[in-house]
């Protein structure tokens, strides 16, 4: 984890001085959900989540820019397993992750507003959290093969819309995980994916 943070800092320092680089911060709140298929029907168990992030806007060519972030994210949700017949067991969790979105942004100027369309990959490294099954609580030990555990890494795809007005940032983005989060599947559990929809407010320092 320290190596990843060091690489991100070095990359930011290597940005050419002539580029109109802008550093910013943002905070967001939204819906965090674990999504699974039950009888071929997508089903989600959602909870309130939040994130705080530092971001850098690096102009590339004309209206295109690169916008990497370092974010602390609170996420989770709930999913069900079916151990016998139609009896369902509900599993609920919340956990914290360090995320590294790397978005390509296309900007459309509209008067004093800069409207942006963003898309890119998201690297997710899980830190700590809690799982509740029935009335029993467990600490999540990421990477261990236990029913109360989740995998320590996820790869997501982010799509978002944002607007910048006088360096004030407004954004909405959807992040869809592509990897099954369950480290050890309870009997009758399907694959479970982490999805988030976040509304953000921030500011760029220019």
C-alpha positions in Angstrom: 0.0 0.0 0.0 2.9 2.4 0.8 4.5 1.7 -2.5 1.2 2.5 -4.4 0.9 5.9 -2.5 4.5 6.7 -3.2 4.0 5.9 -7.0 1.0 8.2 -7.1 2.9 11.1 -5.4 5.9 10.6 -7.8 3.6 10.7 -10.8 2.0 13.9 -9.6 5.4 15.5 -9.1 6.4 14.5 -12.6 3.7 16.6 -14.3 5.3 19.3 -16.4 5.4 22.7 -14.8 3.9 24.3 -17.9 0.7 22.3 -17.7 -2.3 24.1 -16.1 -2.6 21.5 -13.4 -5.3 22.0 -10.8 -5.4 20.2 -7.4 -8.7 19.7 -5.7 -10.6 18.1 -2.9 -14.1 16.6 -2.8 -16.5 14.9 -0.4 -19.4 12.7 -1.4 -22.4 10.8 -0.1 -24.7 8.3 -1.9 -25.9 4.8 -2.2 -23.6 1.9 -1.7 -24.9 -1.6 -2.7 -23.9 -5.2 -3.0 -25.5 -6.6 -6.2 -26.2 -10.3 -6.9 -28.5 -12.4 -9.1 -31.3 -14.4 -7.5 -33.3 -16.6 -9.9 -31.6 -14.7 -12.8 -32.9 -11.4 -11.4 -30.4 -8.7 -10.3 -31.0 -7.9 -6.6 -29.3 -5.3 -4.5 -29.0 -4.5 -0.8 -28.1 -0.9 -0.3 -26.8 1.3 2.5 -25.7 4.9 2.9 -22.0 5.4 2.0 -19.6 8.3 1.7 -16.2 9.2 0.4 -13.5 11.9 0.7 -10.8 12.4 -1.9 -8.0 14.5 -3.3 -7.9 14.9 -7.0 -5.7 16.3 -9.8 -6.8 17.7 -13.1 -4.1 17.3 -15.8 -4.9 18.9 -19.2 -3.9 16.5 -22.1 -5.2 17.8 -25.4 -7.8 20.4 -26.1 -10.9 19.5 -24.1 -9.5 16.2 -22.8 -7.9 15.9 -19.4 -6.7 13.2 -17.0 -8.2 13.3 -13.5 -6.7 10.8 -11.0 -7.9 10.7 -7.4 -7.0 9.2 -4.0 -10.2 8.5 -2.1 -11.1 7.0 1.3 -14.5 5.3 0.7 -17.0 3.8 3.1 -19.1 1.2 1.3 -20.9 -2.1 1.6 -24.5 -3.4 1.5 -26.2 -6.7 2.0 -26.7 -10.0 0.2 -28.5 -13.3 0.7 -27.6 -16.9 0.7 -30.0 -19.9 0.6 -28.8 -22.8 2.7 -31.8 -25.0 2.6 -34.9 -24.8 0.4 -36.1 -21.2 0.2 -34.8 -20.2 3.6 -32.6 -17.1 3.1 -29.8 -15.9 5.3 -29.0 -12.2 5.1 -25.5 -10.9 5.4 -24.9 -7.2 5.9 -21.5 -5.4 5.9 -19.8 -2.0 5.8 -16.1 -1.5 5.1 -13.5 1.1 4.3 -11.3 1.1 1.2 -8.6 3.2 -0.5 -9.7 3.8 -4.1 -7.6 5.1 -7.0 -9.9 6.3 -9.8 -8.1 7.3 -13.0 -10.7 9.2 -15.1 -10.4 10.5 -18.6 -12.6 13.7 -18.8 -14.0 15.5 -21.8 -15.0 19.1 -21.0 -17.8 21.0 -22.6 -17.8 24.8 -21.8 -21.3 26.3 -21.4 -21.0 30.0 -20.5 -19.1 30.1 -17.1 -19.8 26.4 -16.4 -17.5 23.6 -17.5 -19.5 20.4 -18.0 -17.4 17.2 -17.8 -18.0 13.6 -18.9 -15.7 11.2 -17.1 -14.9 7.5 -17.5 -12.1 5.3 -16.3 -10.9 2.4 -14.1 -11.0 2.3 -10.3 -8.5 0.3 -8.2 -10.0 -0.6 -4.8 -7.9 -1.8 -1.8 -10.0 -2.8 1.2 -8.8 -1.9 4.7 -11.2 -2.9 7.5 -14.9 -3.4 8.2 -17.6 -5.4 9.8 -20.0 -8.2 8.6 -23.3 -9.1 10.3 -25.0 -12.5 9.7 -28.3 -12.8 11.6 -27.5 -11.5 15.1 -23.7 -12.3 14.9 -21.1 -9.6 14.1 -17.7 -10.4 12.6 -14.7 -8.2 11.8 -13.8 -8.6 8.2 -10.3 -10.1 7.7 -9.7 -9.3 4.0 -8.1 -12.2 2.1 -9.0 -15.1 4.4 -11.3 -17.8 3.2 -14.1 -17.4 5.7 -17.8 -16.8 5.2 -17.5 -13.5 7.0 -14.7 -12.3 4.7 -14.4 -10.3 1.5 -11.6 -10.2 -1.0 -9.0 -7.5 -0.4 -9.1 -6.1 -4.0 -11.7 -4.9 -6.5 -11.4 -3.5 -10.0 -14.2 -1.1 -10.9 -15.4 1.0 -13.8 -16.4 4.6 -13.2 -18.8 6.7 -15.2 -19.7 10.2 -14.2 -20.9 13.7 -14.9 -19.5 16.8 -13.3 -19.8 20.6 -13.5 -17.2 23.2 -12.4 -18.3 26.8 -11.8 -15.7 29.2 -10.5 -13.6 26.3 -9.3 -16.5 24.8 -7.3 -17.0 21.1 -8.3 -20.3 19.3 -8.5 -20.4 15.7 -9.5 -22.4 12.4 -9.8 -20.7 9.2 -10.6 -21.5 5.5 -10.7 -18.8 2.9 -9.9 -19.5 -0.8 -10.8 -17.2 -3.5 -9.5 -16.2 -6.2 -11.9 -14.9 -8.8 -9.4 -16.8 -11.1 -7.1 -16.3 -9.7 -3.6 -17.0 -13.0 -1.7 -13.8 -14.7 -0.5 -15.7 -17.8 0.6 -19.2 -18.3 -0.6 -21.8 -19.5 1.9 -23.9 -22.4 0.6 -26.3 -21.2 -2.0 -24.8 -17.7 -2.4 -24.3 -16.3 -5.9 -21.5 -13.9 -7.0 -21.7 -10.5 -5.3 -20.5 -7.2 -6.8 -19.9 -3.8 -5.2 -21.7 -0.8 -6.9 -21.8 2.8 -5.7 -23.6 5.9 -6.8 -22.1 9.1 -5.3 -23.0 12.8 -5.3 -20.0 15.0 -4.6 -19.1 18.6 -3.8 -15.6 19.9 -4.0 -13.2 22.7 -4.9 -10.2 23.1 -7.3 -7.2 25.3 -6.2 -5.8 27.1 -9.2 
